[in-house]
Amino acid sequence: MRIDVLMVLQISQAYFPYLLGLYICLIGIQFMFGFWMLSLYLQGKRENKTPAPYIIAITFFFLCLAVGRVIFAWFDFVLTSFNDATYPTYAWVWKIATGISMFGLAFFAYQLETKPLQNKTHGVLTLIVIVFIVIMVIYPVVDLPSYNIDQFFEVGAIIPIAVTPFIYFYLAAQVPGYKVSGVIIGVGLIVYALGEVAIAEFVVVIIQNLGYTREFVYTAAQVFKIVGMILIGSAFVKELRRWH
């Protein structure tokens, strides 16, 4: 019986090359947009000689997600082979990858509060994300139940970002010239968040119980994240070019 359960909770190794290809594609897109925006920041600083911290925050958002995804690839393909029974053993690697990625969310919240919201939220969204990062890092993981509990803190860090698409939809409706970019960023954030939440282990189990395979869940999650990153990145690049 135990062997059957493990087979259900594992991904077939024959599927690994396809999933790895999606990981590499996502990592490449995140690094590309991160360095693209960094070049726009440096160009704007050279031409305008004025600091633009929100652009650096967006840059770190993409780069943190990329670095975190590289570590996740090591965790998923090398250390655990997607076998959830081994997740607690390498929880420290998962914590590092998740912490770096969540710091990317904190940078995103910062740029949101700094530029579009003009500091009206007084850094509350950024602070909430950072608090969840700290809790996630220090929470002890000794078995699979405690690992699943720790993942709830990761989801908690995403919750403040959940309001972000609606902020961008509002900006799209209110700010002249921002209609298309605001909508694209908002939709991209929703799509990316769906992909991020879908691979939380407790969510994977729920989806599996609905009759979908583990391979389907991970494939759909990576595709959602790739599409979300392309939408967010392309819209930000367009806006940064317009601002500078």
Kinemage of the C-alpha trace (Angstrom):
@kinemage 1
@onewidth
@group {chain A} dominant
@subgroup {mainchain}
@vectorlist {calphas} color= white
{ca met a 1} P 0.000 0.000 0.000
{ca arg a 2} L 2.789 2.439 0.871
{ca ile a 3} L 4.444 1.870 -2.521
{ca asp a 4} L 1.164 2.627 -4.305
{ca val a 5} L 0.750 5.873 -2.396
{ca leu a 6} L 4.265 7.002 -3.262
{ca met a 7} L 3.682 6.217 -6.919
{ca val a 8} L 0.595 8.419 -6.860
{ca leu a 9} L 2.479 11.261 -5.194
{ca gln a 10} L 5.446 11.131 -7.555
{ca ile a 11} L 5.940 12.400 -11.059
{ca ser a 12} L 7.111 9.882 -13.632
{ca gln a 13} L 10.817 10.329 -14.387
{ca ala a 14} L 10.021 9.934 -18.087
{ca tyr a 15} L 8.206 13.252 -17.799
{ca phe a 16} L 11.156 15.078 -16.195
{ca pro a 17} L 12.729 16.393 -19.469
{ca tyr a 18} L 9.463 18.093 -20.496
{ca leu a 19} L 8.968 19.655 -17.090
{ca leu a 20} L 12.628 20.713 -16.931
{ca gly a 21} L 12.173 22.427 -20.287
{ca leu a 22} L 9.321 24.479 -18.833
{ca tyr a 23} L 11.461 25.365 -15.791
{ca ile a 24} L 14.315 26.531 -18.027
{ca cys a 25} L 11.910 28.566 -20.154
{ca leu a 26} L 10.464 30.298 -17.076
{ca ile a 27} L 13.914 30.989 -15.612
{ca gly a 28} L 15.110 32.424 -18.922
{ca ile a 29} L 12.090 34.734 -19.188
{ca gln a 30} L 12.545 35.985 -15.614
{ca phe a 31} L 16.257 36.685 -16.082
{ca met a 32} L 15.601 38.327 -19.444
{ca phe a 33} L 13.062 40.798 -18.076
{ca gly a 34} L 15.140 41.405 -14.950
{ca phe a 35} L 18.254 42.407 -16.876
{ca trp a 36} L 16.191 44.234 -19.517
{ca met a 37} L 14.681 46.461 -16.843
{ca leu a 38} L 18.069 46.930 -15.206
{ca ser a 39} L 19.408 48.229 -18.521
{ca leu a 40} L 16.433 50.603 -18.791
{ca tyr a 41} L 17.134 51.835 -15.255
{ca leu a 42} L 20.800 52.463 -16.000
{ca gln a 43} L 19.925 54.196 -19.248
{ca gly a 44} L 17.351 56.402 -17.550
{ca lys a 45} L 19.714 57.255 -14.698
{ca arg a 46} L 22.436 58.188 -17.162
{ca glu a 47} L 20.126 60.393 -19.191
{ca asn a 48} L 17.996 61.926 -16.423
{ca lys a 49} L 20.434 61.627 -13.524
{ca thr a 50} L 17.505 61.014 -11.167
{ca pro a 51} L 17.071 57.915 -9.000
{ca ala a 52} L 14.107 55.666 -9.751
{ca pro a 53} L 13.959 53.108 -6.921
{ca tyr a 54} L 10.700 51.616 -8.173
{ca ile a 55} L 12.489 50.460 -11.347
{ca ile a 56} L 15.189 48.749 -9.281
{ca ala a 57} L 12.424 47.126 -7.229
{ca ile a 58} L 10.813 45.732 -10.388
{ca thr a 59} L 14.230 44.516 -11.542
{ca phe a 60} L 14.819 42.686 -8.244
{ca phe a 61} L 11.302 41.253 -8.453
{ca phe a 62} L 12.159 39.411 -11.662
{ca leu a 63} L 15.721 38.492 -10.656
{ca cys a 64} L 14.658 37.128 -7.250
{ca leu a 65} L 12.017 34.964 -8.902
{ca ala a 66} L 14.629 33.688 -11.380
{ca val a 67} L 17.219 32.832 -8.711
{ca gly a 68} L 14.554 31.224 -6.545
{ca arg a 69} L 13.363 29.131 -9.501
{ca val a 70} L 16.924 27.892 -10.136
{ca ile a 71} L 17.098 26.645 -6.535
{ca phe a 72} L 13.616 25.145 -6.861
{ca ala a 73} L 14.825 23.227 -9.932
{ca trp a 74} L 17.664 21.772 -7.851
{ca phe a 75} L 15.188 20.891 -5.092
{ca asp a 76} L 12.656 19.323 -7.467
{ca phe a 77} L 14.835 17.475 -9.978
{ca val a 78} L 18.011 16.618 -8.050
{ca leu a 79} L 17.184 16.370 -4.352
{ca thr a 80} L 13.584 15.136 -4.186
{ca ser a 81} L 12.591 14.006 -7.700
{ca phe a 82} L 9.148 15.448 -6.876
{ca asn a 83} L 8.626 12.780 -4.192
{ca asp a 84} L 6.775 14.610 -1.438
{ca ala a 85} L 7.956 12.083 1.187
{ca thr a 86} L 11.463 13.580 0.825
{ca tyr a 87} L 10.396 17.241 1.025
{ca pro a 88} L 10.908 17.620 4.802
{ca thr a 89} L 14.450 16.238 4.500
{ca tyr a 90} L 15.455 19.090 2.215
{ca ala a 91} L 13.127 21.692 3.700
{ca trp a 92} L 16.040 24.118 4.200
{ca val a 93} L 16.597 24.223 0.413
{ca trp a 94} L 12.902 24.841 -0.135
{ca lys a 95} L 12.989 27.610 2.503
{ca ile a 96} L 15.912 29.337 0.770
{ca ala a 97} L 14.241 29.153 -2.652
{ca thr a 98} L 10.893 30.281 -1.279
{ca gly a 99} L 12.455 33.057 0.803
{ca ile a 100} L 14.297 34.502 -2.195
{ca ser a 101} L 11.172 34.315 -4.360
{ca met a 102} L 9.057 35.915 -1.640
{ca phe a 103} L 11.574 38.728 -1.313
{ca gly a 104} L 10.845 39.301 -4.987
{ca leu a 105} L 7.200 39.736 -4.002
{ca ala a 106} L 8.273 42.204 -1.316
{ca phe a 107} L 10.155 44.238 -3.925
{ca phe a 108} L 7.075 44.160 -6.141
{ca ala a 109} L 4.888 45.370 -3.268
{ca tyr a 110} L 7.429 48.132 -2.601
{ca gln a 111} L 7.370 49.454 -6.169
{ca leu a 112} L 3.583 49.302 -6.117
{ca glu a 113} L 3.385 51.344 -2.934
{ca thr a 114} L 6.121 53.749 -4.054
{ca lys a 115} L 5.000 54.570 -7.587
{ca pro a 116} L 1.347 53.828 -8.425
{ca leu a 117} L 0.034 54.243 -4.852
{ca gln a 118} L 2.399 57.149 -4.056
{ca asn a 119} L 3.149 55.847 -0.524
{ca lys a 120} L -0.501 56.113 0.529
{ca thr a 121} L -0.335 52.631 2.087
{ca his a 122} L 2.776 53.552 4.142
{ca gly a 123} L 4.582 50.300 3.281
{ca val a 124} L 1.953 48.026 4.859
{ca leu a 125} L 1.824 45.575 1.933
{ca thr a 126} L 5.616 45.233 1.867
{ca leu a 127} L 5.727 44.734 5.628
{ca ile a 128} L 3.085 41.980 5.527
{ca val a 129} L 5.051 40.066 2.893
{ca ile a 130} L 8.286 40.384 4.921
{ca val a 131} L 6.535 39.158 8.094
{ca phe a 132} L 5.339 36.031 6.297
{ca ile a 133} L 8.867 35.479 4.943
{ca val a 134} L 10.309 35.556 8.475
{ca ile a 135} L 7.637 33.186 9.807
{ca met a 136} L 8.166 30.791 6.902
{ca val a 137} L 11.935 30.716 7.447
{ca ile a 138} L 11.883 30.167 11.222
{ca tyr a 139} L 8.953 27.723 11.334
{ca pro a 140} L 10.422 24.256 12.067
{ca val a 141} L 9.775 21.572 9.460
{ca val a 142} L 10.238 18.032 10.768
{ca asp a 143} L 7.705 16.042 8.744
{ca leu a 144} L 5.280 16.364 5.846
{ca pro a 145} L 2.420 17.898 7.908
{ca ser a 146} L 4.718 20.642 9.232
{ca tyr a 147} L 6.054 21.180 5.685
{ca asn a 148} L 2.490 21.647 4.447
{ca ile a 149} L 1.789 24.093 7.274
{ca asp a 150} L 4.881 26.087 6.316
{ca gln a 151} L 3.539 26.358 2.789
{ca phe a 152} L 0.507 28.205 4.148
{ca phe a 153} L 2.866 31.038 5.142
{ca glu a 154} L 4.059 31.175 1.524
{ca val a 155} L 0.450 31.512 0.412
{ca gly a 156} L -0.007 34.157 3.122
{ca ala a 157} L 2.712 36.271 1.515
{ca ile a 158} L 0.866 36.093 -1.789
{ca ile a 159} L -2.437 37.283 -0.277
{ca pro a 160} L -1.392 40.983 -0.016
{ca ile a 161} L -0.326 40.773 -3.647
{ca ala a 162} L -3.794 39.409 -4.482
{ca val a 163} L -5.204 42.941 -4.286
{ca thr a 164} L -2.568 44.183 -6.730
{ca pro a 165} L -4.384 43.200 -9.961
{ca phe a 166} L -7.425 45.188 -8.875
{ca ile a 167} L -5.203 48.195 -8.169
{ca tyr a 168} L -3.840 47.973 -11.692
{ca phe a 169} L -7.358 47.537 -13.097
{ca tyr a 170} L -8.329 50.690 -11.220
{ca leu a 171} L -5.313 52.545 -12.597
{ca ala a 172} L -6.201 51.340 -16.079
{ca ala a 173} L -9.648 52.880 -15.694
{ca gln a 174} L -8.497 56.141 -14.086
{ca val a 175} L -5.083 57.047 -15.507
{ca pro a 176} L -4.943 58.289 -19.120
{ca gly a 177} L -2.583 56.265 -21.264
{ca tyr a 178} L -2.383 53.418 -18.741
{ca lys a 179} L -5.444 51.434 -19.821
{ca val a 180} L -3.724 48.669 -21.802
{ca ser a 181} L -0.669 48.250 -19.561
{ca gly a 182} L -2.730 48.294 -16.368
{ca val a 183} L -5.039 45.562 -17.617
{ca ile a 184} L -2.150 43.424 -18.910
{ca ile a 185} L -0.218 43.684 -15.630
{ca gly a 186} L -3.361 42.879 -13.625
{ca val a 187} L -4.213 39.828 -15.737
{ca gly a 188} L -0.574 38.698 -15.709
{ca leu a 189} L -0.448 38.863 -11.921
{ca ile a 190} L -3.610 36.772 -11.599
{ca val a 191} L -2.326 34.157 -14.049
{ca tyr a 192} L 1.092 33.971 -12.364
{ca ala a 193} L -0.427 33.742 -8.881
{ca leu a 194} L -2.635 30.838 -9.985
{ca gly a 195} L 0.441 28.981 -11.197
{ca glu a 196} L 2.317 29.727 -7.975
{ca val a 197} L -0.486 28.603 -5.656
{ca ala a 198} L -1.258 25.490 -7.719
{ca ile a 199} L 2.063 23.819 -6.842
{ca ala a 200} L 1.662 24.161 -3.082
{ca glu a 201} L 1.584 20.528 -1.960
{ca phe a 202} L -1.794 20.711 -0.245
{ca val a 203} L -3.289 22.267 -3.397
{ca val a 204} L -1.691 19.595 -5.597
{ca val a 205} L -3.326 16.898 -3.457
{ca ile a 206} L -6.723 18.605 -3.723
{ca ile a 207} L -6.451 18.841 -7.519
{ca gln a 208} L -5.319 15.218 -7.709
{ca asn a 209} L -8.384 14.188 -5.742
{ca leu a 210} L -10.458 15.819 -8.484
{ca gly a 211} L -9.019 13.289 -10.914
{ca tyr a 212} L -6.103 15.176 -12.475
{ca thr a 213} L -2.588 13.747 -12.604
{ca arg a 214} L 0.379 15.272 -10.824
{ca glu a 215} L 2.042 15.798 -14.212
{ca phe a 216} L -0.957 17.823 -15.380
{ca val a 217} L -0.886 20.023 -12.271
{ca tyr a 218} L 2.819 20.850 -12.586
{ca thr a 219} L 2.587 21.405 -16.338
{ca ala a 220} L -0.391 23.736 -16.016
{ca ala a 221} L 1.312 25.611 -13.160
{ca gln a 222} L 4.489 26.227 -15.167
{ca val a 223} L 2.534 27.308 -18.256
{ca phe a 224} L 0.484 29.726 -16.141
{ca lys a 225} L 3.654 31.183 -14.637
{ca ile a 226} L 5.342 31.544 -18.025
{ca val a 227} L 2.317 33.322 -19.510
{ca gly a 228} L 1.990 35.510 -16.404
{ca met a 229} L 5.647 36.531 -16.522
{ca ile a 230} L 5.450 37.421 -20.210
{ca leu a 231} L 2.366 39.574 -19.647
{ca ile a 232} L 3.799 41.346 -16.585
{ca gly a 233} L 7.271 41.811 -18.032
{ca ser a 234} L 6.167 43.102 -21.439
{ca ala a 235} L 3.747 45.603 -19.848
{ca phe a 236} L 6.381 46.901 -17.417
{ca val a 237} L 8.956 47.270 -20.188
{ca lys a 238} L 6.435 49.271 -22.199
{ca glu a 239} L 5.702 51.544 -19.233
{ca leu a 240} L 9.352 52.017 -18.292
{ca arg a 241} L 10.145 53.085 -21.843
{ca arg a 242} L 7.295 55.542 -21.711
{ca trp a 243} L 8.357 56.976 -18.342
{ca his a 244} L 11.974 57.347 -19.461
